[in-house]
Amino acid sequence: MSAVARPAPVRALGRPVGALAGGWLALVILAAVCAPLLTPYAYDVQSLREAYQPASRTHWLGTDEFGRDLLTRLIYGARTSLSVSGIAIFLSVVSGMTLGAAAAWFGGWFDRVVTVAVDLTWSFPEILIALILVAIIGPGTTGTMVAISVAYLAQFTRLTRAQILTLKGETFIEAARSLGASDGHILFRHLLPNALAPVLVSAMLATGDAIILEATLGFFGLGAQPPVPSWGGMMSAGSALVFKAPWIIVFPGLTVAVTVVAINLFGDALIAELDIRNRLQGRP
């Protein structure tokens, strides 16, 4: 009896680096989901008498300038940073795949318009696009999600378009068309599922960049607004206290850095298991 093939994420966890990165990501996500169960403190209750306390048995990572438990705010900040980045990338993937697939399938003037618009946004740094959009929409989690989603739209549109253009000339597509399959059936049942794997891996890697972008906007005061904690907002508050209470900026900064590195390492393990690089280069 032949063994059942394991999904690629499970195979990626079989690699030492993939297991280490996946374990950290699972820990961060679990902490964000179970935040109320993990700490006896509230993230927004101030106690000025306990301000600027270093790490101790009562406050494992110390307290901030308002006496709030830093570990509690770090865990709740994971909720904000991960949810904003994840939802933004999801919206960007859905929009990008829809635009890219439609442009590649229908071609003509629609393809030219989408390509020109995507190339124009691609020519600007993501942070510049995000800053402009947040300035227009206004600070907060909604504005941040929209800004990140639009900033990464070009990436998924271009990747999906390239995949569909490669696949639409394959024999199985010609066979489906000769059997009378509609455009929608071919697009959603044959083309998009075959183009999905590279896009999803790219989306995972982009999530790491989105976390950095969300932290950057939070650092500038354009992300989640106080008292809602976010990793970027915590670093912004700690930047003025780096010599008085360095732990306020060090621990959020380390959390962002380790989480982004873990996402990239797990993404690399997924790329290796799915053989994405060879598939994108057209090699067997």
C-alpha positions as CSV (number, residue, x, y, z in Angstrom):
1,M,0.0,0.0,0.0
2,S,1.5,3.3,-1.0
3,A,1.9,6.0,1.6
4,V,-0.5,9.0,1.5
5,A,1.3,12.1,0.3
6,R,1.6,14.7,3.0
7,P,0.7,18.3,2.3
8,A,3.6,20.7,1.5
9,P,3.3,22.7,4.8
10,V,3.6,19.4,6.8
11,R,6.7,18.4,4.7
12,A,8.2,21.8,5.3
13,L,7.8,21.2,9.1
14,G,9.9,18.1,8.6
15,R,12.9,20.3,7.8
16,P,14.8,21.5,10.8
17,V,14.6,25.2,9.8
18,G,11.0,24.8,8.8
19,A,10.2,23.2,12.1
20,L,11.9,25.9,14.1
21,A,10.2,28.7,12.1
22,G,6.8,27.0,12.1
23,G,7.1,26.5,15.9
24,W,7.7,30.1,16.5
25,L,4.8,31.2,14.2
26,A,2.5,28.7,15.9
27,L,3.5,30.1,19.3
28,V,2.9,33.7,18.3
29,I,-0.5,32.9,16.7
30,L,-1.6,30.8,19.7
31,A,-0.5,33.6,22.1
32,A,-2.5,36.2,20.0
33,V,-5.6,34.0,20.0
34,C,-5.4,33.1,23.7
35,A,-4.3,36.5,24.9
36,P,-6.9,36.9,27.7
37,L,-6.0,33.5,29.1
38,L,-2.2,34.1,29.2
39,T,-1.9,37.2,31.4
40,P,-3.6,38.5,34.5
41,Y,-3.2,42.1,33.4
42,A,-5.3,44.3,31.1
43,Y,-3.4,45.9,28.2
44,D,-5.0,49.4,28.7
45,V,-5.0,49.8,32.5
46,Q,-2.4,52.3,33.8
47,S,-0.5,52.2,37.1
48,L,1.9,55.1,37.2
49,R,3.4,53.9,40.4
50,E,4.8,50.9,38.5
51,A,6.1,52.8,35.5
52,Y,9.5,52.0,34.1
53,Q,10.0,48.8,36.1
54,P,12.6,46.4,34.6
55,A,11.9,42.7,34.2
56,S,10.8,41.0,37.4
57,R,8.8,38.0,38.7
58,T,5.6,40.1,38.6
59,H,6.3,41.7,35.2
60,W,8.4,39.3,33.1
61,L,9.4,41.9,30.5
62,G,9.0,45.0,32.7
63,T,6.5,47.8,32.4
64,D,6.1,50.8,30.1
65,E,5.9,54.5,30.8
66,F,2.3,54.2,32.1
67,G,3.0,51.1,34.3
68,R,1.3,48.7,31.9
69,D,2.7,45.2,31.7
70,L,4.9,45.0,28.6
71,L,4.4,41.2,28.0
72,T,0.6,41.7,28.0
73,R,0.8,44.5,25.5
74,L,3.2,42.5,23.4
75,I,0.8,39.6,23.3
76,Y,-2.2,41.8,22.5
77,G,0.0,43.7,20.0
78,A,0.4,40.4,18.2
79,R,-3.4,40.3,17.6
80,T,-3.3,43.8,16.0
81,S,-0.1,43.3,13.9
82,L,-0.9,39.8,12.7
83,S,-4.6,40.4,12.0
84,V,-4.1,43.7,10.2
85,S,-1.2,42.2,8.1
86,G,-3.0,38.9,7.4
87,I,-6.3,40.5,6.4
88,A,-4.5,43.0,4.2
89,I,-2.5,40.4,2.3
90,F,-5.7,38.2,1.9
91,L,-7.5,41.1,0.3
92,S,-4.5,41.8,-1.9
93,V,-4.2,38.2,-3.0
94,V,-8.0,37.9,-3.9
95,S,-8.0,41.2,-5.7
96,G,-4.6,40.6,-7.4
97,M,-5.6,37.1,-8.6
98,T,-8.9,38.3,-9.9
99,L,-7.3,41.2,-11.9
100,G,-4.3,39.2,-13.1
101,A,-6.4,36.2,-14.2
102,A,-8.9,38.4,-16.0
103,A,-6.2,40.4,-17.7
104,A,-4.3,37.3,-18.9
105,W,-7.5,35.4,-20.0
106,F,-9.3,38.2,-21.9
107,G,-6.2,40.1,-23.1
108,G,-6.7,43.1,-25.4
109,W,-7.4,46.6,-24.1
110,F,-8.3,45.3,-20.6
111,D,-4.9,43.5,-20.3
112,R,-3.1,46.7,-21.4
113,V,-5.0,48.9,-18.9
114,V,-4.3,46.5,-16.0
115,T,-0.7,46.1,-16.9
116,V,0.0,49.8,-17.2
117,A,-1.8,50.5,-13.9
118,V,0.0,47.7,-12.1
119,D,3.4,48.8,-13.5
120,L,2.7,52.4,-12.3
121,T,2.1,51.2,-8.7
122,W,5.0,48.8,-8.9
123,S,7.4,51.7,-9.6
124,F,6.7,53.2,-6.2
125,P,7.9,51.8,-2.9
126,E,5.2,50.1,-0.8
127,I,5.8,52.4,2.1
128,L,5.2,55.5,0.0
129,I,1.9,54.1,-1.4
130,A,0.9,53.1,2.1
131,L,1.7,56.6,3.6
132,I,-0.3,58.3,0.8
133,L,-3.3,56.1,1.3
134,V,-3.3,56.4,5.1
135,A,-3.0,60.1,4.8
136,I,-6.1,60.1,2.5
137,I,-8.2,57.5,4.5
138,G,-7.0,58.4,8.0
139,P,-5.0,56.6,10.6
140,G,-6.2,53.5,12.2
141,T,-6.5,49.7,11.6
142,T,-8.9,50.1,8.6
143,G,-6.7,52.6,6.8
144,T,-3.6,50.5,7.5
145,M,-5.3,47.4,6.1
146,V,-6.4,49.2,2.9
147,A,-3.0,50.8,2.5
148,I,-1.1,47.5,2.8
149,S,-3.6,45.7,0.5
150,V,-3.1,48.2,-2.3
151,A,0.6,48.4,-1.8
152,Y,1.0,44.7,-2.5
153,L,-1.7,44.4,-5.2
154,A,0.7,44.8,-8.1
155,Q,2.9,41.8,-6.9
156,F,0.0,39.3,-6.9
157,T,-1.5,40.7,-10.1
158,R,1.7,40.4,-12.0
159,L,2.4,36.9,-10.7
160,T,-1.1,35.6,-11.4
161,R,-1.1,37.1,-14.9
162,A,2.3,35.4,-15.7
163,Q,1.0,32.1,-14.4
164,I,-2.2,32.2,-16.4
165,L,-0.4,33.3,-19.6
166,T,1.8,30.2,-19.2
167,L,-1.0,27.8,-18.5
168,K,-3.6,29.0,-21.0
169,G,-1.7,27.5,-23.9
170,E,-1.4,24.0,-22.3
171,T,-3.1,21.1,-24.0
172,F,-5.6,20.4,-21.2
173,I,-7.0,24.0,-21.6
174,E,-7.4,23.5,-25.3
175,A,-9.2,20.2,-24.6
176,A,-11.5,21.8,-22.1
177,R,-12.4,24.6,-24.6
178,S,-13.0,22.0,-27.4
179,L,-15.5,20.2,-25.0
180,G,-17.5,23.4,-24.7
181,A,-16.3,24.6,-21.3
182,S,-17.2,28.2,-20.6
183,D,-14.5,30.9,-19.8
184,G,-15.6,31.0,-16.2
185,H,-15.3,27.2,-15.9
186,I,-11.8,27.1,-17.4
187,L,-10.6,30.0,-15.4
188,F,-11.9,28.9,-12.0
189,R,-11.7,25.1,-12.3
190,H,-8.5,24.7,-14.3
191,L,-6.3,27.8,-14.5
192,L,-6.6,29.5,-11.0
193,P,-6.1,26.2,-9.0
194,N,-2.9,25.5,-11.0
195,A,-1.6,29.0,-10.4
196,L,-2.5,29.0,-6.7
197,A,0.6,27.5,-5.2
198,P,3.2,30.1,-6.2
199,V,0.8,32.9,-5.3
200,L,0.2,31.5,-1.8
201,V,3.9,31.1,-1.1
202,S,4.5,34.6,-2.3
203,A,1.6,35.8,-0.1
204,M,3.2,34.2,2.9
205,L,6.5,35.9,2.2
206,A,4.7,39.2,1.6
207,T,3.0,38.8,5.1
208,G,6.4,39.2,6.7
209,D,6.9,42.4,4.7
210,A,3.4,43.5,5.6
211,I,4.2,43.1,9.3
212,I,7.2,45.4,8.9
213,L,5.0,47.9,6.9
214,E,2.3,47.8,9.6
215,A,4.9,48.3,12.3
216,T,6.4,51.2,10.3
217,L,3.0,52.9,10.0
218,G,2.4,52.3,13.7
219,F,5.8,53.8,14.6
220,F,4.7,56.9,12.7
221,G,1.4,57.0,14.7
222,L,-0.6,56.1,11.6
223,G,-1.6,52.5,12.6
224,A,-3.7,51.3,15.5
225,Q,-4.5,54.2,17.8
226,P,-3.9,54.2,21.5
227,P,-4.7,52.5,23.8
228,V,-4.9,49.5,21.3
229,P,-1.4,48.0,21.3
230,S,0.6,47.2,18.2
231,W,4.2,46.3,17.8
232,G,5.0,49.4,15.8
233,G,3.2,51.7,18.3
234,M,5.1,50.2,21.2
235,M,8.4,50.8,19.5
236,S,7.4,54.4,18.8
237,A,6.6,55.0,22.4
238,G,9.9,53.3,23.4
239,S,12.1,55.3,21.0
240,A,12.1,58.3,23.3
241,L,13.0,56.2,26.3
242,V,15.7,54.1,24.8
243,F,18.3,55.2,27.5
244,K,15.8,55.3,30.4
245,A,13.9,52.1,29.8
246,P,15.4,50.3,26.7
247,W,13.2,47.2,27.2
248,I,10.1,49.1,26.0
249,I,11.6,49.3,22.4
250,V,13.9,46.2,22.5
251,F,11.3,43.5,23.1
252,P,8.7,44.6,20.5
253,G,11.6,45.1,18.0
254,L,12.9,41.6,18.7
255,T,9.5,40.2,18.3
256,V,8.9,41.8,14.9
257,A,12.4,40.7,13.7
258,V,12.1,37.1,14.9
259,T,8.5,36.8,13.5
260,V,9.5,38.2,10.1
261,V,12.6,35.9,9.9
262,A,10.5,32.9,10.9
263,I,7.9,33.7,8.1
264,N,10.7,34.0,5.5
265,L,12.4,30.8,6.7
266,F,9.2,28.8,6.6
267,G,8.4,30.3,3.2
268,D,11.8,29.1,1.9
269,A,11.0,25.6,3.2
270,L,7.7,25.7,1.4
271,I,9.3,26.9,-1.8
272,A,11.8,24.0,-1.6
273,E,9.0,21.4,-1.0
274,L,6.7,22.7,-3.7
275,D,9.7,23.2,-6.1
276,I,8.3,26.7,-6.9
277,R,11.5,28.1,-8.4
278,N,11.8,25.4,-11.1
279,R,8.1,25.7,-11.9
280,L,8.3,29.4,-12.4
281,Q,11.3,28.9,-14.7
282,G,9.4,26.2,-16.6
283,R,11.8,23.4,-15.7
284,P,10.4,19.9,-15.1
